[in-house]
Amino acid sequence: MTIAVQQDFKGVTLAQYDEAVAKMGISPGGPHSEPGLLFHFVIGTDDGFRVTDVWKTREGFEKFAREKIGPISREIGFSAPPSIEYLDVHNFNTAG
């Protein structure tokens, strides 16, 4: 089932987010090669940043979180793990 994943990172800067995605080999505005990721965006918040993704499956996201997000965010020094909310996606559209 397609899901949206909202992650709120508190006490972390957008510069640290930029460093994390660079370590993952992801270019801002460019393609993301992680299998199962359909869409990704990030916004700044008053106390950190929020990432919102749409994934083909929850398992795909959780594998990526376990193998990439967790280790890289700890390496960079994120202050705490994010709060995560999962949402079932009824429909989504793409430009293509």
Biopython code that builds the backbone (N, CA, C, O; Angstrom):
import numpy as np
from Bio.PDB.StructureBuilder import StructureBuilder

atoms = [
    (1, "MET", "N", (0.832, -1.176, 0.000)),
    (1, "MET", "CA", (0.000, 0.000, 0.000)),
    (1, "MET", "C", (0.879, 1.243, 0.000)),
    (1, "MET", "O", (1.843, 1.323, 0.761)),
    (2, "THR", "N", (0.556, 2.202, -0.839)),
    (2, "THR", "CA", (1.290, 3.465, -0.899)),
    (2, "THR", "C", (1.048, 4.243, 0.384)),
    (2, "THR", "O", (-0.080, 4.341, 0.868)),
    (3, "ILE", "N", (2.143, 4.800, 0.931)),
    (3, "ILE", "CA", (2.040, 5.563, 2.177)),
    (3, "ILE", "C", (2.772, 6.887, 2.058)),
    (3, "ILE", "O", (3.712, 7.026, 1.276)),
    (4, "ALA", "N", (2.328, 7.854, 2.842)),
    (4, "ALA", "CA", (3.079, 9.085, 3.054)),
    (4, "ALA", "C", (3.740, 8.951, 4.414)),
    (4, "ALA", "O", (3.167, 8.387, 5.346)),
    (5, "VAL", "N", (4.950, 9.474, 4.514)),
    (5, "VAL", "CA", (5.690, 9.444, 5.768)),
    (5, "VAL", "C", (6.098, 10.879, 6.080)),
    (5, "VAL", "O", (6.781, 11.534, 5.293)),
    (6, "GLN", "N", (5.666, 11.348, 7.237)),
    (6, "GLN", "CA", (6.046, 12.684, 7.677)),
    (6, "GLN", "C", (6.994, 12.533, 8.863)),
    (6, "GLN", "O", (6.652, 11.921, 9.875)),
    (7, "GLN", "N", (8.192, 13.102, 8.721)),
    (7, "GLN", "CA", (9.194, 13.033, 9.779)),
    (7, "GLN", "C", (9.512, 14.441, 10.254)),
    (7, "GLN", "O", (9.869, 15.306, 9.454)),
    (8, "ASP", "N", (9.383, 14.670, 11.542)),
    (8, "ASP", "CA", (9.728, 15.968, 12.129)),
    (8, "ASP", "C", (11.024, 15.827, 12.913)),
    (8, "ASP", "O", (11.097, 15.091, 13.897)),
    (9, "PHE", "N", (12.048, 16.547, 12.457)),
    (9, "PHE", "CA", (13.349, 16.560, 13.101)),
    (9, "PHE", "C", (13.450, 17.859, 13.893)),
    (9, "PHE", "O", (13.454, 18.944, 13.312)),
    (10, "LYS", "N", (13.532, 17.750, 15.212)),
    (10, "LYS", "CA", (13.625, 18.935, 16.061)),
    (10, "LYS", "C", (15.063, 19.138, 16.510)),
    (10, "LYS", "O", (15.794, 18.180, 16.762)),
    (11, "GLY", "N", (15.456, 20.413, 16.606)),
    (11, "GLY", "CA", (16.807, 20.733, 17.046)),
    (11, "GLY", "C", (17.858, 20.463, 15.998)),
    (11, "GLY", "O", (19.040, 20.335, 16.317)),
    (12, "VAL", "N", (17.437, 20.374, 14.746)),
    (12, "VAL", "CA", (18.346, 20.083, 13.632)),
    (12, "VAL", "C", (18.136, 21.164, 12.571)),
    (12, "VAL", "O", (17.012, 21.619, 12.358)),
    (13, "THR", "N", (19.210, 21.568, 11.914)),
    (13, "THR", "CA", (19.120, 22.650, 10.934)),
    (13, "THR", "C", (18.955, 22.120, 9.513)),
    (13, "THR", "O", (19.221, 20.953, 9.226)),
    (14, "LEU", "N", (18.511, 23.007, 8.644)),
    (14, "LEU", "CA", (18.441, 22.646, 7.226)),
    (14, "LEU", "C", (19.838, 22.406, 6.651)),
    (14, "LEU", "O", (19.992, 21.615, 5.721)),
    (15, "ALA", "N", (20.852, 23.077, 7.194)),
    (15, "ALA", "CA", (22.233, 22.817, 6.756)),
    (15, "ALA", "C", (22.628, 21.375, 7.088)),
    (15, "ALA", "O", (23.324, 20.730, 6.305)),
    (16, "GLN", "N", (22.190, 20.870, 8.238)),
    (16, "GLN", "CA", (22.476, 19.476, 8.579)),
    (16, "GLN", "C", (21.698, 18.529, 7.664)),
    (16, "GLN", "O", (22.213, 17.480, 7.277)),
    (17, "TYR", "N", (20.462, 18.894, 7.317)),
    (17, "TYR", "CA", (19.710, 18.102, 6.329)),
    (17, "TYR", "C", (20.481, 18.053, 5.019)),
    (17, "TYR", "O", (20.647, 16.981, 4.438)),
    (18, "ASP", "N", (20.959, 19.218, 4.543)),
    (18, "ASP", "CA", (21.715, 19.265, 3.285)),
    (18, "ASP", "C", (22.953, 18.379, 3.349)),
    (18, "ASP", "O", (23.290, 17.706, 2.375)),
    (19, "GLU", "N", (23.625, 18.379, 4.487)),
    (19, "GLU", "CA", (24.800, 17.523, 4.656)),
    (19, "GLU", "C", (24.414, 16.040, 4.593)),
    (19, "GLU", "O", (25.115, 15.232, 3.984)),
    (20, "ALA", "N", (23.297, 15.699, 5.226)),
    (20, "ALA", "CA", (22.841, 14.299, 5.221)),
    (20, "ALA", "C", (22.516, 13.825, 3.818)),
    (20, "ALA", "O", (22.942, 12.740, 3.422)),
    (21, "VAL", "N", (21.764, 14.620, 3.051)),
    (21, "VAL", "CA", (21.408, 14.157, 1.704)),
    (21, "VAL", "C", (22.634, 14.108, 0.797)),
    (21, "VAL", "O", (22.710, 13.263, -0.094)),
    (22, "ALA", "N", (23.589, 15.002, 1.014)),
    (22, "ALA", "CA", (24.830, 14.940, 0.238)),
    (22, "ALA", "C", (25.561, 13.623, 0.522)),
    (22, "ALA", "O", (26.088, 12.994, -0.395)),
    (23, "LYS", "N", (25.592, 13.210, 1.791)),
    (23, "LYS", "CA", (26.243, 11.940, 2.146)),
    (23, "LYS", "C", (25.507, 10.748, 1.552)),
    (23, "LYS", "O", (26.101, 9.690, 1.343)),
    (24, "MET", "N", (24.206, 10.915, 1.277)),
    (24, "MET", "CA", (23.423, 9.856, 0.639)),
    (24, "MET", "C", (23.593, 9.868, -0.874)),
    (24, "MET", "O", (23.104, 8.972, -1.561)),
    (25, "GLY", "N", (24.291, 10.888, -1.401)),
    (25, "GLY", "CA", (24.506, 10.988, -2.838)),
    (25, "GLY", "C", (23.320, 11.575, -3.588)),
    (25, "GLY", "O", (23.144, 11.330, -4.781)),
    (26, "ILE", "N", (22.507, 12.355, -2.878)),
    (26, "ILE", "CA", (21.301, 12.933, -3.476)),
    (26, "ILE", "C", (21.554, 14.405, -3.769)),
    (26, "ILE", "O", (22.062, 15.127, -2.911)),
    (27, "SER", "N", (21.208, 14.856, -4.963)),
    (27, "SER", "CA", (21.353, 16.254, -5.347)),
    (27, "SER", "C", (20.036, 16.986, -5.153)),
    (27, "SER", "O", (18.992, 16.497, -5.586)),
    (28, "PRO", "N", (20.061, 18.164, -4.501)),
    (28, "PRO", "CA", (18.822, 18.936, -4.367)),
    (28, "PRO", "C", (18.180, 19.186, -5.728)),
    (28, "PRO", "O", (18.843, 19.613, -6.673)),
    (29, "GLY", "N", (16.890, 18.917, -5.811)),
    (29, "GLY", "CA", (16.162, 19.113, -7.055)),
    (29, "GLY", "C", (16.388, 18.016, -8.086)),
    (29, "GLY", "O", (15.796, 18.044, -9.165)),
    (30, "GLY", "N", (17.237, 17.059, -7.762)),
    (30, "GLY", "CA", (17.554, 16.002, -8.709)),
    (30, "GLY", "C", (16.796, 14.729, -8.426)),
    (30, "GLY", "O", (15.975, 14.677, -7.510)),
    (31, "PRO", "N", (17.065, 13.708, -9.202)),
    (31, "PRO", "CA", (16.377, 12.431, -9.005)),
    (31, "PRO", "C", (16.868, 11.729, -7.743)),
    (31, "PRO", "O", (17.986, 11.956, -7.279)),
    (32, "HIS", "N", (16.034, 10.902, -7.218)),
    (32, "HIS", "CA", (16.382, 10.081, -6.053)),
    (32, "HIS", "C", (16.316, 8.637, -6.509)),
    (32, "HIS", "O", (15.307, 8.206, -7.066)),
    (33, "SER", "N", (17.357, 7.905, -6.282)),
    (33, "SER", "CA", (17.435, 6.558, -6.843)),
    (33, "SER", "C", (16.967, 5.469, -5.878)),
    (33, "SER", "O", (17.078, 4.284, -6.194)),
    (34, "GLU", "N", (16.453, 5.842, -4.720)),
    (34, "GLU", "CA", (16.030, 4.819, -3.763)),
    (34, "GLU", "C", (14.797, 4.090, -4.291)),
    (34, "GLU", "O", (13.766, 4.717, -4.534)),
    (35, "PRO", "N", (14.893, 2.779, -4.470)),
    (35, "PRO", "CA", (13.730, 2.037, -4.971)),
    (35, "PRO", "C", (12.526, 2.200, -4.055)),
    (35, "PRO", "O", (12.640, 2.045, -2.839)),
    (36, "GLY", "N", (11.385, 2.510, -4.631)),
    (36, "GLY", "CA", (10.158, 2.618, -3.867)),
    (36, "GLY", "C", (9.802, 4.018, -3.433)),
    (36, "GLY", "O", (8.667, 4.253, -3.018)),
    (37, "LEU", "N", (10.737, 4.971, -3.513)),
    (37, "LEU", "CA", (10.422, 6.356, -3.162)),
    (37, "LEU", "C", (9.796, 7.033, -4.365)),
    (37, "LEU", "O", (10.388, 7.074, -5.444)),
    (38, "LEU", "N", (8.595, 7.565, -4.176)),
    (38, "LEU", "CA", (7.877, 8.206, -5.274)),
    (38, "LEU", "C", (8.023, 9.724, -5.260)),
    (38, "LEU", "O", (8.036, 10.361, -6.313)),
    (39, "PHE", "N", (8.134, 10.306, -4.057)),
    (39, "PHE", "CA", (8.165, 11.763, -3.954)),
    (39, "PHE", "C", (8.771, 12.154, -2.619)),
    (39, "PHE", "O", (8.581, 11.456, -1.622)),
    (40, "HIS", "N", (9.510, 13.281, -2.588)),
    (40, "HIS", "CA", (10.171, 13.753, -1.373)),
    (40, "HIS", "C", (10.198, 15.272, -1.378)),
    (40, "HIS", "O", (10.489, 15.897, -2.398)),
    (41, "PHE", "N", (9.888, 15.863, -0.219)),
    (41, "PHE", "CA", (10.159, 17.292, -0.052)),
    (41, "PHE", "C", (10.447, 17.591, 1.404)),
    (41, "PHE", "O", (10.068, 16.825, 2.290)),
    (42, "VAL", "N", (11.128, 18.722, 1.655)),
    (42, "VAL", "CA", (11.494, 19.131, 3.007)),
    (42, "VAL", "C", (11.170, 20.605, 3.181)),
    (42, "VAL", "O", (11.316, 21.400, 2.253)),
    (43, "ILE", "N", (10.727, 20.963, 4.384)),
    (43, "ILE", "CA", (10.475, 22.363, 4.729)),
    (43, "ILE", "C", (11.119, 22.660, 6.079)),
    (43, "ILE", "O", (11.271, 21.773, 6.919)),
    (44, "GLY", "N", (11.493, 23.918, 6.273)),
    (44, "GLY", "CA", (11.974, 24.340, 7.577)),
    (44, "GLY", "C", (10.794, 24.562, 8.513)),
    (44, "GLY", "O", (9.711, 24.952, 8.077)),
    (45, "THR", "N", (11.008, 24.312, 9.792)),
    (45, "THR", "CA", (10.005, 24.572, 10.816)),
    (45, "THR", "C", (10.626, 25.493, 11.867)),
    (45, "THR", "O", (11.820, 25.787, 11.809)),
    (46, "ASP", "N", (9.821, 25.945, 12.821)),
    (46, "ASP", "CA", (10.334, 26.831, 13.860)),
    (46, "ASP", "C", (11.439, 26.192, 14.696)),
    (46, "ASP", "O", (12.300, 26.887, 15.235)),
    (47, "ASP", "N", (11.407, 24.851, 14.802)),
    (47, "ASP", "CA", (12.381, 24.186, 15.665)),
    (47, "ASP", "C", (13.178, 23.089, 14.962)),
    (47, "ASP", "O", (13.734, 22.211, 15.622)),
    (48, "GLY", "N", (13.240, 23.131, 13.637)),
    (48, "GLY", "CA", (13.996, 22.119, 12.890)),
    (48, "GLY", "C", (13.554, 22.036, 11.448)),
    (48, "GLY", "O", (13.545, 23.040, 10.736)),
    (49, "PHE", "N", (13.184, 20.832, 11.009)),
    (49, "PHE", "CA", (12.658, 20.671, 9.659)),
    (49, "PHE", "C", (11.732, 19.469, 9.601)),
    (49, "PHE", "O", (11.758, 18.595, 10.468)),
    (50, "ARG", "N", (10.903, 19.446, 8.546)),
    (50, "ARG", "CA", (9.960, 18.352, 8.302)),
    (50, "ARG", "C", (10.228, 17.781, 6.925)),
    (50, "ARG", "O", (10.346, 18.514, 5.943)),
    (51, "VAL", "N", (10.323, 16.456, 6.867)),
    (51, "VAL", "CA", (10.452, 15.730, 5.613)),
    (51, "VAL", "C", (9.130, 15.015, 5.349)),
    (51, "VAL", "O", (8.576, 14.368, 6.238)),
    (52, "THR", "N", (8.637, 15.137, 4.132)),
    (52, "THR", "CA", (7.449, 14.387, 3.733)),
    (52, "THR", "C", (7.804, 13.596, 2.488)),
    (52, "THR", "O", (8.282, 14.145, 1.496)),
    (53, "ASP", "N", (7.561, 12.296, 2.563)),
    (53, "ASP", "CA", (7.835, 11.376, 1.460)),
    (53, "ASP", "C", (6.569, 10.618, 1.110)),
    (53, "ASP", "O", (5.668, 10.470, 1.936)),
    (54, "VAL", "N", (6.511, 10.141, -0.120)),
    (54, "VAL", "CA", (5.510, 9.160, -0.528)),
    (54, "VAL", "C", (6.281, 7.941, -1.017)),
    (54, "VAL", "O", (7.128, 8.039, -1.905)),
    (55, "TRP", "N", (5.972, 6.789, -0.423)),
    (55, "TRP", "CA", (6.656, 5.534, -0.721)),
    (55, "TRP", "C", (5.659, 4.503, -1.218)),
    (55, "TRP", "O", (4.482, 4.535, -0.858)),
    (56, "LYS", "N", (6.141, 3.589, -2.047)),
    (56, "LYS", "CA", (5.284, 2.487, -2.511)),
    (56, "LYS", "C", (4.849, 1.609, -1.347)),
    (56, "LYS", "O", (3.720, 1.120, -1.326)),
    (57, "THR", "N", (5.744, 1.405, -0.371)),
    (57, "THR", "CA", (5.412, 0.570, 0.782)),
    (57, "THR", "C", (6.075, 1.119, 2.046)),
    (57, "THR", "O", (7.099, 1.799, 1.989)),
    (58, "ARG", "N", (5.469, 0.807, 3.174)),
    (58, "ARG", "CA", (6.057, 1.166, 4.465)),
    (58, "ARG", "C", (7.377, 0.431, 4.668)),
    (58, "ARG", "O", (8.330, 0.987, 5.214)),
    (59, "GLU", "N", (7.427, -0.827, 4.223)),
    (59, "GLU", "CA", (8.644, -1.612, 4.371)),
    (59, "GLU", "C", (9.822, -0.974, 3.623)),
    (59, "GLU", "O", (10.952, -0.983, 4.112)),
    (60, "GLY", "N", (9.552, -0.426, 2.443)),
    (60, "GLY", "CA", (10.599, 0.246, 1.686)),
    (60, "GLY", "C", (11.155, 1.445, 2.434)),
    (60, "GLY", "O", (12.368, 1.645, 2.492)),
    (61, "PHE", "N", (10.256, 2.244, 3.009)),
    (61, "PHE", "CA", (10.714, 3.388, 3.804)),
    (61, "PHE", "C", (11.514, 2.918, 5.014)),
    (61, "PHE", "O", (12.593, 3.445, 5.288)),
    (62, "GLU", "N", (10.995, 1.935, 5.735)),
    (62, "GLU", "CA", (11.658, 1.498, 6.959)),
    (62, "GLU", "C", (13.050, 0.931, 6.686)),
    (62, "GLU", "O", (13.958, 1.106, 7.499)),
    (63, "LYS", "N", (13.223, 0.264, 5.566)),
    (63, "LYS", "CA", (14.552, -0.232, 5.177)),
    (63, "LYS", "C", (15.491, 0.949, 4.930)),
    (63, "LYS", "O", (16.628, 0.943, 5.400)),
    (64, "PHE", "N", (15.023, 1.961, 4.194)),
    (64, "PHE", "CA", (15.826, 3.149, 3.919)),
    (64, "PHE", "C", (16.155, 3.880, 5.222)),
    (64, "PHE", "O", (17.284, 4.333, 5.408)),
    (65, "ALA", "N", (15.188, 3.996, 6.115)),
    (65, "ALA", "CA", (15.422, 4.668, 7.394)),
    (65, "ALA", "C", (16.480, 3.918, 8.204)),
    (65, "ALA", "O", (17.373, 4.531, 8.789)),
    (66, "ARG", "N", (16.376, 2.615, 8.232)),
    (66, "ARG", "CA", (17.297, 1.773, 9.006)),
    (66, "ARG", "C", (18.722, 1.822, 8.421)),
    (66, "ARG", "O", (19.703, 1.899, 9.159)),
    (67, "GLU", "N", (18.813, 1.777, 7.094)),
    (67, "GLU", "CA", (20.125, 1.680, 6.454)),
    (67, "GLU", "C", (20.786, 3.020, 6.148)),
    (67, "GLU", "O", (22.012, 3.102, 6.079)),
    (68, "LYS", "N", (19.987, 4.068, 5.964)),
    (68, "LYS", "CA", (20.558, 5.359, 5.555)),
    (68, "LYS", "C", (20.249, 6.488, 6.544)),
    (68, "LYS", "O", (21.166, 7.104, 7.087)),
    (69, "ILE", "N", (18.969, 6.757, 6.776)),
    (69, "ILE", "CA", (18.609, 7.921, 7.597)),
    (69, "ILE", "C", (19.216, 7.820, 8.990)),
    (69, "ILE", "O", (19.874, 8.751, 9.453)),
    (70, "GLY", "N", (18.996, 6.697, 9.653)),
    (70, "GLY", "CA", (19.506, 6.532, 11.020)),
    (70, "GLY", "C", (21.012, 6.680, 11.130)),
    (70, "GLY", "O", (21.487, 7.535, 11.877)),
    (71, "PRO", "N", (21.777, 5.871, 10.406)),
    (71, "PRO", "CA", (23.237, 5.959, 10.532)),
    (71, "PRO", "C", (23.804, 7.329, 10.146)),
    (71, "PRO", "O", (24.683, 7.849, 10.833)),
    (72, "ILE", "N", (23.311, 7.908, 9.063)),
    (72, "ILE", "CA", (23.862, 9.196, 8.611)),
    (72, "ILE", "C", (23.464, 10.319, 9.555)),
    (72, "ILE", "O", (24.283, 11.192, 9.842)),
    (73, "SER", "N", (22.226, 10.322, 10.048)),
    (73, "SER", "CA", (21.822, 11.390, 10.970)),
    (73, "SER", "C", (22.607, 11.297, 12.279)),
    (73, "SER", "O", (22.940, 12.330, 12.860)),
    (74, "ARG", "N", (22.911, 10.093, 12.756)),
    (74, "ARG", "CA", (23.743, 9.953, 13.959)),
    (74, "ARG", "C", (25.173, 10.428, 13.686)),
    (74, "ARG", "O", (25.785, 11.082, 14.531)),
    (75, "GLU", "N", (25.699, 10.098, 12.509)),
    (75, "GLU", "CA", (27.062, 10.517, 12.146)),
    (75, "GLU", "C", (27.183, 12.035, 12.124)),
    (75, "GLU", "O", (28.181, 12.591, 12.584)),
    (76, "ILE", "N", (26.176, 12.698, 11.596)),
    (76, "ILE", "CA", (26.201, 14.164, 11.488)),
    (76, "ILE", "C", (25.939, 14.824, 12.836)),
    (76, "ILE", "O", (26.365, 15.957, 13.063)),
    (77, "GLY", "N", (25.247, 14.132, 13.728)),
    (77, "GLY", "CA", (24.990, 14.686, 15.050)),
    (77, "GLY", "C", (23.599, 15.249, 15.240)),
    (77, "GLY", "O", (23.406, 16.169, 16.035)),
    (78, "PHE", "N", (22.608, 14.702, 14.509)),
    (78, "PHE", "CA", (21.230, 15.116, 14.759)),
    (78, "PHE", "C", (20.939, 14.903, 16.236)),
    (78, "PHE", "O", (21.374, 13.905, 16.811)),
    (79, "SER", "N", (20.219, 15.816, 16.854)),
    (79, "SER", "CA", (20.023, 15.786, 18.298)),
    (79, "SER", "C", (19.143, 14.641, 18.785)),
    (79, "SER", "O", (19.304, 14.189, 19.919)),
    (80, "ALA", "N", (18.229, 14.166, 17.967)),
    (80, "ALA", "CA", (17.320, 13.081, 18.368)),
    (80, "ALA", "C", (16.701, 12.468, 17.125)),
    (80, "ALA", "O", (16.677, 13.100, 16.069)),
    (81, "PRO", "N", (16.198, 11.238, 17.240)),
    (81, "PRO", "CA", (15.464, 10.663, 16.104)),
    (81, "PRO", "C", (14.206, 11.498, 15.822)),
    (81, "PRO", "O", (13.706, 12.186, 16.711)),
    (82, "PRO", "N", (13.704, 11.437, 14.603)),
    (82, "PRO", "CA", (12.507, 12.222, 14.276)),
    (82, "PRO", "C", (11.251, 11.576, 14.850)),
    (82, "PRO", "O", (11.222, 10.382, 15.148)),
    (83, "SER", "N", (10.217, 12.398, 14.997)),
    (83, "SER", "CA", (8.891, 11.817, 15.215)),
    (83, "SER", "C", (8.386, 11.444, 13.827)),
    (83, "SER", "O", (8.602, 12.185, 12.868)),
    (84, "ILE", "N", (7.720, 10.312, 13.716)),
    (84, "ILE", "CA", (7.287, 9.805, 12.409)),
    (84, "ILE", "C", (5.795, 9.557, 12.428)),
    (84, "ILE", "O", (5.261, 8.964, 13.365)),
    (85, "GLU", "N", (5.121, 10.021, 11.373)),
    (85, "GLU", "CA", (3.702, 9.751, 11.191)),
    (85, "GLU", "C", (3.515, 9.080, 9.837)),
    (85, "GLU", "O", (4.029, 9.554, 8.824)),
    (86, "TYR", "N", (2.778, 7.977, 9.826)),
    (86, "TYR", "CA", (2.481, 7.255, 8.595)),
    (86, "TYR", "C", (1.035, 7.553, 8.200)),
    (86, "TYR", "O", (0.137, 7.552, 9.042)),
    (87, "LEU", "N", (0.825, 7.807, 6.910)),
    (87, "LEU", "CA", (-0.499, 8.111, 6.393)),
    (87, "LEU", "C", (-0.771, 7.247, 5.164)),
    (87, "LEU", "O", (0.066, 7.174, 4.265)),
    (88, "ASP", "N", (-1.919, 6.600, 5.116)),
    (88, "ASP", "CA", (-2.290, 5.830, 3.933)),
    (88, "ASP", "C", (-2.644, 6.790, 2.804)),
    (88, "ASP", "O", (-3.413, 7.731, 3.000)),
    (89, "VAL", "N", (-2.084, 6.550, 1.628)),
    (89, "VAL", "CA", (-2.330, 7.422, 0.465)),
    (89, "VAL", "C", (-3.465, 6.803, -0.366)),
    (89, "VAL", "O", (-3.383, 5.655, -0.801)),
    (90, "HIS", "N", (-4.499, 7.578, -0.569)),
    (90, "HIS", "CA", (-5.617, 7.144, -1.395)),
    (90, "HIS", "C", (-5.298, 7.334, -2.875)),
    (90, "HIS", "O", (-5.636, 6.486, -3.701)),
    (91, "ASN", "N", (-4.642, 8.457, -3.209)),
    (91, "ASN", "CA", (-4.324, 8.783, -4.599)),
    (91, "ASN", "C", (-3.153, 9.748, -4.627)),
    (91, "ASN", "O", (-2.967, 10.534, -3.699)),
    (92, "PHE", "N", (-2.368, 9.690, -5.685)),
    (92, "PHE", "CA", (-1.350, 10.696, -5.936)),
    (92, "PHE", "C", (-1.184, 10.843, -7.443)),
    (92, "PHE", "O", (-1.482, 9.917, -8.197)),
    (93, "ASN", "N", (-0.715, 11.995, -7.875)),
    (93, "ASN", "CA", (-0.499, 12.261, -9.296)),
    (93, "ASN", "C", (0.941, 12.695, -9.493)),
    (93, "ASN", "O", (1.567, 13.226, -8.576)),
    (94, "THR", "N", (1.465, 12.471, -10.687)),
    (94, "THR", "CA", (2.812, 12.895, -11.032)),
    (94, "THR", "C", (2.778, 13.754, -12.291)),
    (94, "THR", "O", (1.789, 13.773, -13.023)),
    (95, "ALA", "N", (3.860, 14.452, -12.523)),
    (95, "ALA", "CA", (3.958, 15.315, -13.694)),
    (95, "ALA", "C", (4.082, 14.506, -14.984)),
    (95, "ALA", "O", (3.695, 14.979, -16.053)),
    (96, "GLY", "N", (4.618, 13.291, -14.889)),
    (96, "GLY", "CA", (4.915, 12.504, -16.063)),
    (96, "GLY", "C", (3.756, 11.798, -16.603)),
    (96, "GLY", "O", (3.874, 11.092, -17.604)),
]
sb = StructureBuilder()
sb.init_structure("model")
sb.init_model(0)
sb.init_chain("A")
sb.init_seg("    ")
for serial, (resi, resn, name, xyz) in enumerate(atoms, 1):
    if name == "N":
        sb.init_residue(resn, " ", resi, " ")
    sb.init_atom(name, np.array(xyz, "f"), 0.0, 1.0, " ", f" {name:<3s}", serial, name[0])
structure = sb.get_structure()
